[in-house]
Structures are given as C-alpha cells and as structure tokens.
Amino acid sequence: MNTKDLINKAKIAATLKSARELVADSDYPQRVANQVCKCCQYVNKSKIALQKFCTVKCERCDGEMQFSSSDVDKYHIECAKIESCCKRCGASFDVDADLDAYNALKGYYEPH
C-alpha cells in the first residue's frame, strides 16, 4: 500500500468515526456546556487557523472577544445561550439533519 492509500484510509476512518459520534451525539454534555451545534462539534471540527491574537465583536451584544488564533466564535457563550444558537457559527443550537438521514445510517454498512 502506498503512502497516499494510507493517508486516504486514515481520512475515511476518521470520517466514519465522526459520523458515528454525530449519530450518537457522544459529546452532548460537552456540547451543551460549550454551546456548540452538532455541525461544529462533529463535522467542522478540523480547521486551519492562523496563530495570532484576534479581537472580534459578539454579533449580539457587540462586546469584544479575544482569541489566540484566527479560529474565532461569533457569540459570547452567554449571548449564544440567550439566542439558542451555536457560539461558533451562529446556527440554531438544535439544528439537525432530517430523520431519514439518520435512518439511512442505522445498521447499514456494507463495504464493497
């Protein structure tokens, strides 16, 4: 197996792991505590960020927030809780896929 095959195999395994975690919502207590939606927790979790201090304004209260990289939130956690939205992306905290997407995953995996 060549290097590219090994890299792609690892990427597929990581994607499947993330899908299982998403379906189970295995980080639910942590997600609630951090006010993060399922998409940000399980799908968009790997980001490329610049290592620099960034100051941004909360989209609700205009208060300043400081971050040690360019990976910044849109809301203070308190404001996100008031708005019932994700502090990272601003989507509804409880936004989820349609039930048929989950039903398609349940018990179905047949490698070719």
C-alpha atoms as an extended CHARMM CRD file, in Angstrom:
* protein
*
       112  EXT
         1         1  MET       CA              0.0000000000        0.0000000000        0.0000000000  PROA      1               0.0000000000
         2         2  ASN       CA              1.4580000000        3.3690000000       -0.9810000000  PROA      2               0.0000000000
         3         3  THR       CA              1.5780000000        6.5000000000        1.1840000000  PROA      3               0.0000000000
         4         4  LYS       CA             -1.4520000000        8.1440000000       -0.4740000000  PROA      4               0.0000000000
         5         5  ASP       CA             -3.5150000000        4.9950000000        0.1130000000  PROA      5               0.0000000000
         6         6  LEU       CA             -2.5680000000        5.0260000000        3.8000000000  PROA      6               0.0000000000
         7         7  ILE       CA             -3.4720000000        8.7160000000        4.1160000000  PROA      7               0.0000000000
         8         8  ASN       CA             -6.8420000000        8.2100000000        2.4000000000  PROA      8               0.0000000000
         9         9  LYS       CA             -7.5630000000        5.1350000000        4.5130000000  PROA      9               0.0000000000
        10        10  ALA       CA             -6.9310000000        7.1910000000        7.6640000000  PROA      10              0.0000000000
        11        11  LYS       CA             -9.1780000000       10.0100000000        6.3780000000  PROA      11              0.0000000000
        12        12  ILE       CA            -12.0170000000        7.5800000000        5.6680000000  PROA      12              0.0000000000
        13        13  ALA       CA            -11.6530000000        6.0250000000        9.1270000000  PROA      13              0.0000000000
        14        14  ALA       CA            -11.7110000000        9.4750000000       10.7500000000  PROA      14              0.0000000000
        15        15  THR       CA            -14.8080000000       10.4780000000        8.7570000000  PROA      15              0.0000000000
        16        16  LEU       CA            -16.6490000000        7.3050000000        9.7670000000  PROA      16              0.0000000000
        17        17  LYS       CA            -15.6670000000        7.8630000000       13.4020000000  PROA      17              0.0000000000
        18        18  SER       CA            -17.0240000000       11.4100000000       13.2350000000  PROA      18              0.0000000000
        19        19  ALA       CA            -20.2710000000       10.1300000000       11.6710000000  PROA      19              0.0000000000
        20        20  ARG       CA            -20.7170000000        7.5890000000       14.4920000000  PROA      20              0.0000000000
        21        21  GLU       CA            -20.0420000000       10.3000000000       17.0910000000  PROA      21              0.0000000000
        22        22  LEU       CA            -22.5520000000       12.6010000000       15.3570000000  PROA      22              0.0000000000
        23        23  VAL       CA            -25.2930000000        9.9620000000       15.2920000000  PROA      23              0.0000000000
        24        24  ALA       CA            -24.6860000000        9.0690000000       18.9510000000  PROA      24              0.0000000000
        25        25  ASP       CA            -24.0780000000       12.7220000000       19.9040000000  PROA      25              0.0000000000
        26        26  SER       CA            -21.4140000000       11.2870000000       22.1970000000  PROA      26              0.0000000000
        27        27  ASP       CA            -20.1640000000       14.7260000000       23.2640000000  PROA      27              0.0000000000
        28        28  TYR       CA            -23.6240000000       16.0430000000       24.1830000000  PROA      28              0.0000000000
        29        29  PRO       CA            -22.7720000000       17.2160000000       27.7440000000  PROA      29              0.0000000000
        30        30  GLN       CA            -19.6560000000       18.9940000000       26.4670000000  PROA      30              0.0000000000
        31        31  ARG       CA            -21.6010000000       20.4810000000       23.5160000000  PROA      31              0.0000000000
        32        32  VAL       CA            -24.2600000000       21.8950000000       25.8320000000  PROA      32              0.0000000000
        33        33  ALA       CA            -21.6780000000       23.3050000000       28.2420000000  PROA      33              0.0000000000
        34        34  ASN       CA            -19.8070000000       24.9600000000       25.3450000000  PROA      34              0.0000000000
        35        35  GLN       CA            -22.9730000000       25.9890000000       23.4180000000  PROA      35              0.0000000000
        36        36  VAL       CA            -21.7930000000       24.3470000000       20.1810000000  PROA      36              0.0000000000
        37        37  CYS       CA            -24.0770000000       22.8360000000       17.4980000000  PROA      37              0.0000000000
        38        38  LYS       CA            -23.6570000000       19.2860000000       16.1690000000  PROA      38              0.0000000000
        39        39  CYS       CA            -22.1680000000       20.5190000000       12.9050000000  PROA      39              0.0000000000
        40        40  CYS       CA            -19.3830000000       22.4940000000       14.6040000000  PROA      40              0.0000000000
        41        41  GLN       CA            -18.7390000000       19.7200000000       17.1330000000  PROA      41              0.0000000000
        42        42  TYR       CA            -18.5700000000       16.7630000000       14.7560000000  PROA      42              0.0000000000
        43        43  VAL       CA            -18.3560000000       17.9730000000       11.1380000000  PROA      43              0.0000000000
        44        44  ASN       CA            -16.3870000000       21.2310000000       11.1350000000  PROA      44              0.0000000000
        45        45  LYS       CA            -14.0310000000       20.3250000000       13.9430000000  PROA      45              0.0000000000
        46        46  SER       CA            -10.7920000000       20.4680000000       11.9850000000  PROA      46              0.0000000000
        47        47  LYS       CA             -9.9090000000       23.9750000000       10.9160000000  PROA      47              0.0000000000
        48        48  ILE       CA             -6.8500000000       25.7800000000        9.7070000000  PROA      48              0.0000000000
        49        49  ALA       CA             -6.2170000000       28.8440000000       11.8230000000  PROA      49              0.0000000000
        50        50  LEU       CA             -3.5220000000       31.4820000000       11.8930000000  PROA      50              0.0000000000
        51        51  GLN       CA             -1.6140000000       31.7630000000       15.1490000000  PROA      51              0.0000000000
        52        52  LYS       CA             -2.2390000000       35.3620000000       16.0470000000  PROA      52              0.0000000000
        53        53  PHE       CA             -4.3070000000       37.1750000000       18.6250000000  PROA      53              0.0000000000
        54        54  CYS       CA             -7.6630000000       38.2210000000       17.2210000000  PROA      54              0.0000000000
        55        55  THR       CA            -10.2720000000       40.5250000000       18.6700000000  PROA      55              0.0000000000
        56        56  VAL       CA            -13.8080000000       40.2530000000       17.3060000000  PROA      56              0.0000000000
        57        57  LYS       CA            -17.1800000000       41.6120000000       18.3510000000  PROA      57              0.0000000000
        58        58  CYS       CA            -20.0330000000       39.4200000000       19.5420000000  PROA      58              0.0000000000
        59        59  GLU       CA            -22.8140000000       39.5080000000       16.9520000000  PROA      59              0.0000000000
        60        60  ARG       CA            -25.4510000000       40.0120000000       19.6530000000  PROA      60              0.0000000000
        61        61  CYS       CA            -24.0260000000       42.4930000000       22.1580000000  PROA      61              0.0000000000
        62        62  ASP       CA            -21.0540000000       43.9710000000       20.2450000000  PROA      62              0.0000000000
        63        63  GLY       CA            -18.8210000000       43.1180000000       23.2020000000  PROA      63              0.0000000000
        64        64  GLU       CA            -15.2170000000       42.2950000000       22.3940000000  PROA      64              0.0000000000
        65        65  MET       CA            -13.9180000000       38.7270000000       22.4430000000  PROA      65              0.0000000000
        66        66  GLN       CA            -10.2390000000       37.8030000000       22.2330000000  PROA      66              0.0000000000
        67        67  PHE       CA             -8.8360000000       34.6110000000       20.7590000000  PROA      67              0.0000000000
        68        68  SER       CA             -5.3080000000       33.2840000000       20.4240000000  PROA      68              0.0000000000
        69        69  SER       CA             -5.8650000000       32.2690000000       16.7830000000  PROA      69              0.0000000000
        70        70  SER       CA             -7.9950000000       33.2130000000       13.7920000000  PROA      70              0.0000000000
        71        71  ASP       CA            -10.4560000000       30.4260000000       14.7490000000  PROA      71              0.0000000000
        72        72  VAL       CA            -12.9910000000       32.7570000000       16.3860000000  PROA      72              0.0000000000
        73        73  ASP       CA            -16.5410000000       32.4410000000       17.7050000000  PROA      73              0.0000000000
        74        74  LYS       CA            -19.4630000000       34.5890000000       16.5680000000  PROA      74              0.0000000000
        75        75  TYR       CA            -21.0670000000       34.9730000000       20.0170000000  PROA      75              0.0000000000
        76        76  HSD       CA            -20.1600000000       35.1350000000       23.6870000000  PROA      76              0.0000000000
        77        77  ILE       CA            -21.3520000000       31.9080000000       25.2820000000  PROA      77              0.0000000000
        78        78  GLU       CA            -23.9080000000       33.8350000000       27.3570000000  PROA      78              0.0000000000
        79        79  CYS       CA            -25.3030000000       35.5700000000       24.2710000000  PROA      79              0.0000000000
        80        80  ALA       CA            -25.4380000000       32.2850000000       22.3560000000  PROA      80              0.0000000000
        81        81  LYS       CA            -27.4710000000       30.7260000000       25.1770000000  PROA      81              0.0000000000
        82        82  ILE       CA            -29.9240000000       33.6510000000       25.1050000000  PROA      82              0.0000000000
        83        83  GLU       CA            -30.2620000000       33.3340000000       21.3200000000  PROA      83              0.0000000000
        84        84  SER       CA            -30.3230000000       29.4760000000       21.4550000000  PROA      84              0.0000000000
        85        85  CYS       CA            -27.6110000000       29.4070000000       18.8290000000  PROA      85              0.0000000000
        86        86  CYS       CA            -24.1520000000       27.9720000000       18.3640000000  PROA      86              0.0000000000
        87        87  LYS       CA            -21.4460000000       30.2770000000       19.7000000000  PROA      87              0.0000000000
        88        88  ARG       CA            -19.0870000000       29.2790000000       16.8700000000  PROA      88              0.0000000000
        89        89  CYS       CA            -21.2380000000       29.5880000000       13.7380000000  PROA      89              0.0000000000
        90        90  GLY       CA            -24.4870000000       31.2290000000       14.8690000000  PROA      90              0.0000000000
        91        91  ALA       CA            -26.7870000000       28.4470000000       13.5890000000  PROA      91              0.0000000000
        92        92  SER       CA            -29.5920000000       27.1860000000       15.8160000000  PROA      92              0.0000000000
        93        93  PHE       CA            -28.1290000000       25.1280000000       18.6430000000  PROA      93              0.0000000000
        94        94  ASP       CA            -30.5520000000       22.2650000000       17.9960000000  PROA      94              0.0000000000
        95        95  VAL       CA            -30.2630000000       22.2460000000       14.1940000000  PROA      95              0.0000000000
        96        96  ASP       CA            -30.0520000000       18.6670000000       12.9680000000  PROA      96              0.0000000000
        97        97  ALA       CA            -30.3170000000       16.5270000000        9.8620000000  PROA      97              0.0000000000
        98        98  ASP       CA            -33.6640000000       15.1600000000        8.7610000000  PROA      98              0.0000000000
        99        99  LEU       CA            -34.6140000000       11.8690000000       10.3830000000  PROA      99              0.0000000000
       100       100  ASP       CA            -34.2870000000        9.9870000000        7.0830000000  PROA      100             0.0000000000
       101       101  ALA       CA            -30.5610000000       10.8090000000        7.0220000000  PROA      101             0.0000000000
       102       102  TYR       CA            -30.1250000000        9.0510000000       10.3700000000  PROA      102             0.0000000000
       103       103  ASN       CA            -32.3410000000        6.1470000000        9.3850000000  PROA      103             0.0000000000
       104       104  ALA       CA            -30.1690000000        5.6150000000        6.3260000000  PROA      104             0.0000000000
       105       105  LEU       CA            -27.1430000000        5.1500000000        8.6120000000  PROA      105             0.0000000000
       106       106  LYS       CA            -28.6770000000        2.8520000000       11.2460000000  PROA      106             0.0000000000
       107       107  GLY       CA            -27.2790000000       -0.6310000000       10.9070000000  PROA      107             0.0000000000
       108       108  TYR       CA            -26.2360000000       -0.0640000000        7.3200000000  PROA      108             0.0000000000
       109       109  TYR       CA            -22.6720000000       -0.5260000000        6.3050000000  PROA      109             0.0000000000
       110       110  GLU       CA            -21.7140000000       -2.9440000000        3.6070000000  PROA      110             0.0000000000
       111       111  PRO       CA            -18.1990000000       -2.4010000000        2.2770000000  PROA      111             0.0000000000
       112       112  HSD       CA            -17.8330000000       -3.2190000000       -1.4060000000  PROA      112             0.0000000000
